[in-house]
Amino acid sequence: PSVVAGGGGRGAVVETLERAAFFGVAGNLVLYLNSADLQWAGEQASRAALVFLGASYLLAPVGGWLADVYLGRYQAIALSLLLYLAATGLLAATAFPDGRRSFCGERPALPLEPSCHPPDCLHTSPSPYCAPTLYAALLLLGLAASSVRSNLTSFGADQVMDLGRHANQRFFNWFYWSINLGAVLSLLVVAFIQQNISFLVGYCIPVGCVGLAFFIFLFATPSFVTKPPTGSQVSSMLKLALQNCCPRLWHRHSARERATMLPPEEDELGASTGGIWRMALVTGITLLSDGGGDAGIGDDSDDDEGDVMVEWRRDSPGAHLLPDQRSQQPGPSPQEDIANFQVLVKILPVMVTLVPYWMVYFQMQSTYVLQGLHLHIPNIFPNYPANSSVALRAQGSSYKIPEAWLLLANVVVLLILVPVKDHLLDPLLLRCKLLPSALQKMALGMFFGFTSVIVAGVLEMERLEYISHNQTVSQQIGQNIYYAAPLSIWWQIPQYLLIGISEIFASIPGLEFAYSEAPRSMQGAIMGIFFCLSGVGSLLGSSLVALLSLPGGWLHCPQDSGNINKCRMDLYFFLLAGIQAATTILFIGITGRYERAAQSRASQSCPKRDSG
C-alpha cells in the first residue's frame, strides 16, 4: 500500500496548506516590519522574525502535552487550526490603516533629536510601533503552528504505522516534500503580492489557506486512524530526573509525602496494606529486602532485556509483592517510566547538539533576507530602461523580483532531491549495504549548514567592500528605499542551496531518529522535544542578534535607519560558523558513543533470545 494514500495523504495535504500559510507569514516578515507603515529598524525586524520562528518550534511540547493528556492528536490539530485562523486574521488586520488604529492605536511621532555625527553621540532606535499586538499575533501563530507541526507529524505517521519501518521512512520523506510544496506555492504567489501589490492581500491568502486546511481535515475525518489521549509521562520523567540528579532533594520530598499519608489499614491477616511501595532500579544486581534477609524477588535470567529489574516492597520488614501481583493501574507502569527515562537520557544529548545547526538554519528567513534587501534586486521586466522604473511602478507595469524568492533555491532543492533520494539513492545504497545511519546523515547536514553560513559571510564581506567605496545603488522595495551594493542578489543562491541540502541530511533524518528511537508511549513527547530544541536554536540566534545590536556591537547601526551598511554582519556569520564547527565535532563524538552502545545492546540481546 502507498504511504501517500488514505489518511496519511490527506494529512500531507493539510500540512501543505498549513506550510503555505506559515511561509506566507514568515517569508516577508522582515520586509513587512521594515516597511513604511511600521518602520521597524533592521535589527528589530530580524529579532522579531527569529522570535516568531523560535516560538513556532519552541512551543511544540505544549501542543503535544495537551494532545497526550486531554485532547488526543485529532482534536489538538483541529483546535490548533482554529487558533491559527484567528492569529493570521489578527496579523492581516494590522496591514491596513483602520485595523492598525483599532489594534495598535495611532503611531507616535518621531522625537526630534539634535543633529550630531558619530561617534560624538549615539542614536537609539525608537520603540517599534504596534509591537505588543504584532508580538501577540506572532506568538499565537507560533503556538498554533508548533501544535500542528508536532501533532500532525505523529498523527500522519500513525496512519502508516502498521506498514513497517520502511513505510515510516518513506512517509517522512514525502511529508517533508509536502511541506516544501506548500512553501513553493506560498513564495511564488504570496511573496510577490506582498512585495509588489499589498501586504493586506498578501496576508489574507494565508487566512484562506488555513481555512481550507481546516475544512479538508474535518472532511477527511472518517479516513483517519485516531487514538484517544493516553496520558502524559512528563511528571514521571521529572520525578525520575529529580531522583537521579538531586537525590538529597528527592529524599526530602519523599519524606514529606510519607508524613502526609493516612495511617495504614489492616487487612484480614493483620498485615499493613497501606505502606509505601518503593521501586528500585538496578542493572544485573539482585535486591535484598529490608530485614528478612530474603533474596530479591527479581531474577535477571528471566529478563529478556537484561537492563531493568524492578522490586516492589513495603516498608514493613520481610513483606514482598511480585510486580505481576500488584493491582493494575491505568497508564504506563513504573517499569515503563524507568525504561523511557533511560531512552530519553540517551537520545537527548544527540538532539541538544543539533541546536547550533538550527541557529544557522533560521538565518535563512531572517539575516539572509536582510542581506538580500541590500543587494541589487532586478526588475521582473528588465527590458525597460532603468531610469523609467519609478514611472512604470506608478503605472503598475514594473515589479521587483521578490527577495523572498531566494528561499525557493532552498525549497526547490528539497522538492527535487527528496524524490531522487527516496526512489534512487536510498534503495541503491541499501542494496550495496552502504546506507548511512540517520545520525551520520545528520552530521553531514551540519557540515553543509556550516558551509552555507561561511558563503554568506564571504558575500557580506564583498558587499561591505563596495559600500566602503561608496558604490551603492538606491532601489525601491515596496514603499522603502534601500541603498544596496551593485552585486546581484543571485549571488545569494549558493548559500540557500547549501542550507537546503543541509536540511535533507539534518532535519529529515532528525525527524526519523526522534520518531523511531522513542518508545511508543513517548513518541509525541520526543517529537515535541525535537521541535522545541529547533525553537531554542532560533531564539538563541535572536538573543545573539540582540546582544550584538547593543552599542559597540557588530550589528549596532541605528543611524542607518533600517539599512545595515554600517553593520558588520559578516563577523556575525563567521561567529555562527565557528559555533557550528565546534558543535559538529561534539556531535560526532556523542553519536559515535550512542551507536556503539546501540550495537552492543543488540549483540547482547541476540544470544539471550537464542538461549531462550
ZAMARGU-4260 file (C-alpha; in steps of 0.2 Angstrom, whole numbers, plus 5000, padded with zeros to 4 digits):
<rodrens>
0) 5000/5000/5000 | 5006/5018/4996 | 5011/5029/5011 | 5003/5044/5002 | 4986/5035/5001
5) 4972/5036/5014 | 4974/5046/5030 | 4992/5049/5028 | 4990/5058/5011 | 4976/5069/5017
10) 4987/5074/5032 | 5000/5078/5020 | 4988/5090/5010 | 4983/5098/5026 | 5002/5101/5030
15) 5005/5108/5013 | 4991/5121/5016 | 4997/5125/5033 | 5015/5127/5027 | 5009/5138/5013
20) 5001/5149/5027 | 5016/5149/5038 | 5028/5154/5024 | 5016/5167/5018 | 5019/5175/5035
25) 5037/5171/5038 | 5044/5174/5020 | 5042/5193/5020 | 5040/5196/5039 | 5056/5206/5040
30) 5051/5217/5025 | 5034/5220/5032 | 5040/5226/5049 | 5053/5236/5040 | 5040/5244/5029
35) 5034/5262/5029 | 5018/5258/5038 | 5028/5251/5053 | 5046/5257/5051 | 5055/5245/5062
40) 5074/5245/5062 | 5083/5231/5053 | 5089/5223/5069 | 5072/5224/5077 | 5063/5216/5062
45) 5076/5202/5062 | 5074/5199/5080 | 5055/5198/5079 | 5057/5186/5064 | 5068/5175/5074
50) 5057/5176/5090 | 5042/5170/5079 | 5052/5156/5071 | 5058/5151/5088 | 5041/5151/5096
55) 5034/5141/5081 | 5046/5127/5086 | 5049/5130/5105 | 5030/5129/5110 | 5029/5111/5101
60) 5029/5102/5118 | 5014/5112/5124 | 5003/5106/5109 | 5010/5088/5112 | 5006/5088/5130
65) 4988/5094/5128 | 4986/5081/5115 | 4993/5067/5126 | 4983/5072/5142 | 4967/5080/5137
70) 4963/5081/5118 | 4971/5067/5108 | 4980/5072/5092 | 4965/5074/5081 | 4956/5086/5092
75) 4973/5095/5096 | 4975/5098/5077 | 4958/5104/5074 | 4958/5117/5089 | 4976/5122/5083
80) 4970/5126/5066 | 4956/5137/5073 | 4969/5146/5083 | 4979/5148/5068 | 4964/5155/5059
85) 4962/5168/5072 | 4981/5173/5073 | 4983/5175/5054 | 4967/5186/5054 | 4974/5197/5068
90) 4990/5199/5058 | 4981/5203/5042 | 4971/5217/5052 | 4987/5226/5055 | 4991/5228/5037
95) 4978/5241/5034 | 4976/5258/5042 | 4959/5256/5051 | 4965/5239/5058 | 4981/5246/5064
100) 4972/5261/5073 | 4960/5248/5081 | 4973/5236/5087 | 4988/5247/5089 | 4982/5265/5091
105) 4990/5280/5082 | 5008/5279/5078 | 5018/5291/5089 | 5028/5305/5080 | 5046/5303/5080
110) 5055/5313/5093 | 5066/5327/5087 | 5085/5324/5091 | 5099/5336/5090 | 5110/5334/5074
115) 5127/5326/5078 | 5139/5315/5070 | 5145/5298/5076 | 5155/5295/5087 | 5150/5312/5095
120) 5133/5305/5100 | 5124/5288/5100 | 5107/5286/5091 | 5095/5275/5099 | 5082/5265/5089
125) 5064/5271/5093 | 5052/5258/5101 | 5044/5248/5087 | 5026/5254/5083 | 5012/5241/5086
130) 5025/5229/5095 | 5013/5222/5108 | 4999/5217/5095 | 5011/5210/5082 | 5021/5200/5095
135) 5005/5193/5102 | 4999/5188/5085 | 5016/5181/5081 | 5016/5171/5097 | 4999/5164/5095
140) 5003/5160/5077 | 5019/5151/5083 | 5009/5141/5096 | 4996/5136/5083 | 5010/5131/5070
145) 5020/5122/5083 | 5005/5112/5089 | 5000/5107/5071 | 5018/5103/5067 | 5021/5091/5082
150) 5004/5083/5082 | 5001/5082/5063 | 5018/5074/5060 | 5015/5060/5073 | 4997/5059/5068
155) 5002/5056/5049 | 5015/5043/5055 | 5001/5034/5064 | 4991/5031/5048 | 5006/5021/5041
160) 5012/5013/5057 | 5006/4996/5053 | 5015/4996/5036 | 5033/4994/5044 | 5048/5004/5047
165) 5052/5007/5028 | 5035/5014/5026 | 5038/5026/5040 | 5054/5032/5032 | 5045/5035/5016
170) 5031/5044/5024 | 5043/5056/5032 | 5052/5059/5015 | 5035/5063/5007 | 5028/5073/5022
175) 5044/5084/5021 | 5041/5085/5002 | 5023/5091/5005 | 5030/5104/5017 | 5041/5112/5004
180) 5027/5111/4991 | 5017/5122/5002 | 5032/5134/5003 | 5034/5135/4984 | 5016/5139/4982
185) 5017/5152/4995 | 5033/5160/4990 | 5029/5161/4971 | 5012/5169/4974 | 5011/5177/4991
190) 5028/5184/4992 | 5026/5193/4975 | 5009/5200/4981 | 5016/5206/4997 | 5031/5215/4990
195) 5024/5222/4974 | 5005/5224/4977 | 4999/5224/4995 | 5003/5216/5012 | 4984/5216/5016
200) 4980/5205/5001 | 4996/5195/5004 | 4991/5191/5022 | 4973/5187/5018 | 4979/5172/5007
205) 4987/5163/5022 | 4970/5166/5031 | 4961/5157/5016 | 4974/5143/5016 | 4972/5139/5035
210) 4953/5139/5032 | 4954/5127/5018 | 4966/5116/5028 | 4953/5115/5042 | 4939/5111/5031
215) 4949/5097/5022 | 4954/5090/5039 | 4936/5089/5045 | 4930/5082/5029 | 4944/5068/5030
220) 4939/5063/5047 | 4931/5046/5043 | 4948/5040/5034 | 4959/5044/5049 | 4966/5032/5062
225) 4963/5041/5078 | 4969/5037/5096 | 4962/5043/5112 | 4973/5053/5124 | 4984/5041/5134
230) 4991/5052/5147 | 5007/5061/5149 | 5023/5055/5156 | 5030/5072/5159 | 5028/5071/5178
235) 5035/5054/5179 | 5050/5060/5169 | 5053/5075/5180 | 5052/5064/5196 | 5065/5052/5189
240) 5076/5066/5184 | 5075/5074/5201 | 5078/5057/5209 | 5094/5054/5199 | 5101/5072/5198
245) 5097/5078/5216 | 5095/5063/5227 | 5095/5073/5243 | 5081/5085/5237 | 5071/5069/5232
250) 5073/5061/5249 | 5066/5077/5257 | 5052/5077/5245 | 5048/5059/5248 | 5049/5061/5267
255) 5036/5075/5266 | 5025/5064/5256 | 5027/5050/5268 | 5022/5061/5283 | 5006/5067/5274
260) 5000/5049/5271 | 4985/5042/5280 | 4988/5029/5293 | 4989/5011/5285 | 4974/5000/5287
265) 4975/4982/5292 | 4969/4968/5281 | 4961/4951/5287 | 4979/4944/5290 | 4984/4958/5301
270) 4997/4964/5289 | 4998/4983/5285 | 4992/4986/5267 | 4994/5005/5267 | 5013/5005/5267
275) 5023/5014/5255 | 5028/5004/5239 | 5045/5008/5233 | 5053/5004/5216 | 5072/5001/5215
280) 5081/5000/5198 | 5097/4991/5196 | 5106/4983/5182 | 5111/4965/5184 | 5110/4965/5203
285) 5098/4956/5214 | 5090/4966/5228 | 5088/4961/5246 | 5073/4965/5257 | 5074/4977/5272
290) 5075/4965/5287 | 5070/4947/5282 | 5086/4943/5274 | 5077/4935/5259 | 5084/4936/5242
295) 5077/4949/5230 | 5062/4943/5220 | 5069/4948/5203 | 5080/4936/5194 | 5090/4943/5179
300) 5090/4927/5170 | 5071/4929/5167 | 5073/4947/5160 | 5074/4946/5141 | 5081/4964/5140
305) 5094/4962/5154 | 5093/4981/5158 | 5080/4984/5171 | 5075/4974/5187 | 5061/4981/5197
310) 5057/4976/5215 | 5041/4982/5224 | 5042/4981/5243 | 5033/4988/5258 | 5041/4997/5272
315) 5037/4983/5284 | 5051/4971/5285 | 5051/4955/5276 | 5035/4959/5266 | 5036/4957/5247
320) 5025/4958/5232 | 5029/4952/5215 | 5027/4965/5201 | 5014/4955/5192 | 5004/4953/5208
325) 5001/4972/5211 | 4985/4980/5206 | 4983/4986/5188 | 4984/5004/5186 | 4979/5014/5171
330) 4994/5022/5161 | 5012/5017/5159 | 5019/5006/5173 | 5034/5011/5184 | 5045/4999/5174
335) 5040/5008/5158 | 5043/5025/5166 | 5061/5020/5170 | 5064/5012/5153 | 5058/5028/5145
340) 5068/5039/5156 | 5083/5029/5151 | 5079/5031/5132 | 5077/5050/5135 | 5093/5052/5144
345) 5102/5043/5129 | 5094/5052/5115 | 5093/5070/5122 | 5111/5074/5121 | 5110/5069/5102
350) 5096/5081/5099 | 5103/5095/5110 | 5119/5096/5100 | 5108/5100/5085 | 5103/5117/5092
355) 5118/5126/5084 | 5113/5119/5067 | 5095/5127/5070 | 5104/5144/5074 | 5112/5143/5057
360) 5096/5136/5048 | 5084/5150/5054 | 5096/5164/5047 | 5088/5159/5030 | 5072/5168/5035
365) 5080/5182/5045 | 5098/5189/5042 | 5099/5181/5024 | 5083/5191/5020 | 5090/5207/5027
370) 5106/5204/5017 | 5097/5201/5001 | 5087/5218/5003 | 5104/5226/5002 | 5110/5218/4986
375) 5104/5223/4969 | 5087/5216/4965 | 5082/5217/4946 | 5066/5221/4939 | 5055/5206/4933
380) 5054/5216/4916 | 5072/5220/4913 | 5069/5226/4896 | 5063/5243/4902 | 5075/5257/4905
385) 5082/5258/4922 | 5078/5276/4924 | 5059/5273/4920 | 5057/5261/4934 | 5048/5273/4945
390) 5036/5279/4932 | 5032/5261/4927 | 5030/5257/4945 | 5017/5271/4947 | 5008/5263/4932
395) 5009/5246/4939 | 5018/5239/4925 | 5035/5235/4933 | 5039/5225/4948 | 5054/5220/4958
400) 5058/5201/4960 | 5053/5197/4977 | 5068/5195/4989 | 5059/5180/4997 | 5060/5171/4980
405) 5078/5167/4986 | 5070/5154/4998 | 5065/5145/4983 | 5083/5139/4980 | 5081/5130/4996
410) 5064/5123/4993 | 5067/5118/4975 | 5082/5108/4981 | 5071/5098/4993 | 5057/5096/4980
415) 5070/5088/4968 | 5082/5079/4979 | 5069/5071/4991 | 5061/5060/4977 | 5078/5056/4970
420) 5084/5051/4987 | 5068/5041/4991 | 5067/5032/4974 | 5085/5030/4968 | 5099/5035/4981
425) 5092/5026/4996 | 5087/5010/4988 | 5104/5009/4979 | 5114/5012/4995 | 5103/4999/5004
430) 5107/4986/4991 | 5125/4990/4992 | 5124/4990/5011 | 5131/5007/5012 | 5116/5016/5018
435) 5122/5028/5031 | 5113/5029/5048 | 5102/5044/5052 | 5115/5050/5064 | 5128/5050/5051
440) 5116/5059/5039 | 5113/5072/5052 | 5132/5076/5054 | 5134/5078/5035 | 5119/5090/5036
445) 5128/5100/5050 | 5143/5102/5038 | 5133/5109/5024 | 5125/5121/5036 | 5142/5127/5041
450) 5147/5130/5023 | 5131/5140/5020 | 5135/5152/5033 | 5153/5153/5028 | 5147/5158/5010
455) 5135/5171/5017 | 5150/5179/5027 | 5161/5180/5012 | 5147/5188/5002 | 5144/5200/5016
460) 5162/5205/5016 | 5162/5208/4997 | 5146/5218/4999 | 5154/5229/5013 | 5169/5232/5001
465) 5158/5240/4989 | 5149/5250/5002 | 5166/5256/5009 | 5170/5264/4992 | 5153/5272/4991
470) 5147/5261/4977 | 5129/5260/4980 | 5113/5259/4971 | 5096/5265/4978 | 5082/5253/4975
475) 5063/5254/4980 | 5057/5239/4988 | 5038/5241/4992 | 5037/5258/4999 | 5055/5258/5006
480) 5072/5264/4998 | 5087/5253/5001 | 5105/5258/4997 | 5112/5242/4990 | 5128/5236/4984
485) 5130/5234/4965 | 5131/5215/4967 | 5116/5205/4960 | 5105/5196/4973 | 5108/5180/4963
490) 5125/5178/4972 | 5114/5173/4987 | 5109/5157/4978 | 5124/5146/4984 | 5120/5149/5002
495) 5102/5145/5000 | 5106/5129/4990 | 5118/5124/5004 | 5106/5126/5018 | 5093/5116/5008
500) 5105/5102/5006 | 5109/5103/5024 | 5090/5101/5028 | 5089/5085/5018 | 5103/5077/5028
505) 5100/5085/5045 | 5081/5089/5048 | 5073/5074/5039 | 5084/5061/5047 | 5082/5070/5063
510) 5063/5068/5062 | 5066/5049/5058 | 5078/5047/5073 | 5066/5056/5085 | 5051/5045/5080
515) 5060/5028/5078 | 5071/5029/5094 | 5057/5035/5105 | 5046/5022/5115 | 5029/5020/5108
520) 5021/5029/5123 | 5033/5044/5121 | 5034/5047/5103 | 5023/5063/5104 | 5034/5069/5118
525) 5050/5066/5109 | 5044/5074/5093 | 5039/5089/5104 | 5056/5090/5111 | 5064/5089/5094
530) 5054/5104/5088 | 5056/5113/5104 | 5075/5112/5103 | 5074/5119/5085 | 5065/5134/5093
535) 5079/5135/5106 | 5091/5137/5091 | 5081/5151/5083 | 5079/5160/5100 | 5097/5159/5103
540) 5101/5166/5086 | 5089/5180/5091 | 5097/5183/5108 | 5114/5184/5099 | 5107/5197/5087
545) 5101/5207/5102 | 5117/5206/5111 | 5127/5211/5095 | 5115/5225/5092 | 5120/5234/5109
550) 5131/5250/5107 | 5148/5244/5101 | 5141/5228/5094 | 5144/5222/5076 | 5125/5224/5072
555) 5123/5241/5081 | 5119/5253/5067 | 5104/5264/5071 | 5110/5278/5061 | 5107/5268/5045
560) 5088/5269/5048 | 5084/5251/5043 | 5099/5249/5032 | 5114/5238/5038 | 5128/5246/5028
565) 5137/5251/5044 | 5135/5235/5052 | 5147/5220/5052 | 5135/5206/5048 | 5150/5196/5041
570) 5158/5194/5058 | 5141/5188/5064 | 5140/5175/5051 | 5158/5169/5054 | 5154/5168/5073
575) 5139/5156/5069 | 5151/5146/5058 | 5163/5144/5072 | 5150/5138/5084 | 5143/5126/5071
580) 5160/5119/5068 | 5164/5116/5086 | 5147/5108/5090 | 5148/5097/5074 | 5164/5089/5081
585) 5155/5087/5098 | 5140/5079/5089 | 5151/5066/5080 | 5159/5061/5097 | 5142/5059/5106
590) 5133/5050/5091 | 5148/5038/5090 | 5146/5033/5108 | 5127/5031/5105 | 5129/5020/5090
595) 5142/5009/5099 | 5131/5007/5114 | 5116/5003/5102 | 5126/4990/5093 | 5132/4982/5110
600) 5114/4981/5116 | 5109/4972/5100 | 5123/4960/5101 | 5119/4956/5119 | 5101/4953/5116
605) 5103/4941/5101 | 5112/4927/5111 | 5099/4929/5125 | 5085/4926/5114 | 5094/4911/5106
610) 5097/4903/5123 | 5078/4906/5127
</rodrens>
